[in-house]
Amino acid sequence: MPYLPPTLAANNNEAIHTTAALASLSGTRHTSVISITVKNTMKPLHKANYILLSTKKRDGSFVATPVWCAGDEHAIYAFSAGDAGKVKRLRNFRECKIAACTVLGKRLGEDHSATAYLLNAEESVIAHRSLVKKYGLQMRLLDLGASLAGRKKSRAFIRIELA
């Protein structure tokens, strides 16, 4: 039976993995079994639980941080402490990169160039609603903790648009 190598789809959005196995049936007769798994590797970023937000430093390198995100195909919203390093870097450079990731920041997909904007108070309400809608009780509990610690008002909300 010929060797069947793993192949990638032309559009890079799905990977098709082929495997071959031989099953012996009554001595000299063989049956080829081929299983094909189609895996969509391009999950929309706004549906990911976490994105890896890589912000640009003054020396041109990028610092990656996993953040919660919500939004739609046009804009992704995230938030951070107002005095966090990523917020300071975004004040200097709007250019950033985003990718889907795990809670610990392990990249799950490829980087996408994006532009990030720090939001004013009115726009922050829209971003917060979007995050509450997606994360529900988790976001409400985080809000409660931030309120008790006196850090809720110092939050910075970020809108990210793919370039």
C-alpha positions in Angstrom: 0.0 0.0 0.0 1.4 3.5 -0.9 2.4 5.9 1.8 -0.1 8.8 2.3 1.6 11.9 3.7 -0.4 14.5 5.7 -1.5 17.3 3.3 -2.7 20.8 3.9 -5.7 22.4 2.2 -4.9 25.1 -0.3 -6.6 27.9 1.8 -4.7 27.1 5.0 -8.0 27.3 6.9 -8.3 23.6 7.3 -5.8 20.9 7.7 -6.6 17.5 6.2 -4.7 14.7 7.9 -4.6 11.3 6.2 -3.6 8.1 7.8 -3.4 4.7 6.4 -3.6 1.4 8.1 -3.6 -2.2 6.8 -5.9 -4.8 8.2 -5.0 -8.3 7.5 -7.9 -10.5 6.3 -7.4 -14.2 5.9 -3.7 -14.3 5.1 -2.9 -12.6 1.8 -5.9 -10.3 1.4 -5.5 -6.8 2.8 -8.0 -4.0 3.1 -6.9 -0.4 3.1 -8.5 1.8 5.7 -8.1 5.6 5.2 -9.4 8.1 7.7 -9.6 11.8 6.9 -10.1 14.4 9.6 -10.9 17.9 8.7 -9.9 20.4 11.3 -10.8 24.1 11.1 -7.7 26.0 12.4 -9.0 29.5 11.7 -11.6 29.9 14.4 -12.8 33.5 14.4 -10.7 35.4 16.9 -13.7 37.2 18.5 -15.0 33.7 19.5 -11.8 32.6 21.2 -11.8 32.5 25.0 -8.4 34.2 25.1 -6.3 36.1 22.6 -2.6 36.7 22.7 -2.3 40.5 22.5 1.3 41.4 21.4 2.1 45.0 21.8 5.0 46.9 20.4 7.9 48.2 22.5 10.0 51.2 21.7 12.9 48.9 20.5 10.5 47.3 17.9 10.0 44.0 19.7 6.6 42.7 20.8 5.4 41.6 24.2 2.6 39.1 24.3 -0.1 38.9 26.9 -3.2 36.6 27.1 -6.4 38.6 27.5 -10.1 38.0 27.5 -11.8 39.2 24.4 -15.3 39.7 23.0 -16.8 41.5 20.1 -17.7 40.6 16.5 -15.9 40.2 13.1 -15.4 44.0 12.9 -13.9 44.8 16.3 -12.6 42.8 19.3 -12.7 44.3 22.8 -10.4 43.6 25.6 -9.5 45.2 28.9 -6.6 45.6 31.3 -5.5 47.6 34.4 -5.0 51.2 33.3 -1.4 51.1 34.6 -0.4 47.8 32.9 2.5 47.7 30.6 0.4 46.8 27.5 -1.7 49.9 28.0 1.4 52.1 28.3 2.8 50.5 25.1 -0.5 51.0 23.3 -0.3 54.7 24.1 2.9 54.8 22.1 2.2 52.4 19.3 -1.3 51.3 18.0 0.3 48.6 16.0 -0.2 45.1 17.6 -0.5 41.4 16.7 -3.2 39.1 17.9 -3.7 35.3 17.9 -5.9 32.8 19.6 -4.3 31.3 22.7 -4.8 29.4 25.9 -5.2 30.9 29.4 -1.4 30.5 29.9 -0.6 32.3 26.6 0.2 29.2 24.4 -0.4 30.4 20.9 -3.2 28.3 19.1 -3.0 30.0 15.7 -1.1 32.4 13.6 -0.5 36.0 14.3 -2.7 38.7 12.7 -1.7 42.3 12.3 -4.1 44.6 14.0 -4.5 48.2 15.3 -5.5 48.8 18.9 -7.3 51.8 20.3 -7.7 52.8 23.9 -11.4 53.7 24.5 -13.0 56.7 26.2 -15.7 56.3 28.9 -18.6 56.1 26.5 -17.0 53.5 24.2 -15.9 51.5 27.3 -19.5 50.9 28.2 -20.0 49.1 24.9 -16.9 47.0 25.4 -17.9 46.1 28.9 -21.3 45.0 27.8 -19.8 42.8 25.2 -17.5 41.2 27.7 -20.3 40.6 30.2 -22.4 39.1 27.5 -19.6 36.6 26.6 -18.2 35.8 30.0 -21.3 36.2 32.2 -20.8 35.4 35.8 -17.0 35.3 35.5 -17.0 38.9 34.3 -19.4 40.0 37.0 -17.3 38.4 39.7 -14.2 40.0 38.3 -16.1 43.4 38.4 -17.0 42.8 42.0 -13.4 42.0 43.0 -12.2 45.1 41.1 -14.8 47.3 42.8 -13.9 46.0 46.2 -10.2 46.7 45.5 -11.0 50.1 44.1 -9.5 49.3 40.7 -12.6 49.1 38.5 -12.5 52.8 37.6 -8.8 52.6 36.6 -9.5 49.9 33.9 -8.5 50.6 30.3 -10.7 49.1 27.6 -9.2 48.3 24.2 -10.7 48.0 20.8 -8.8 45.9 18.3 -9.4 46.0 14.6 -7.7 43.6 12.2 -5.5 45.3 9.7 
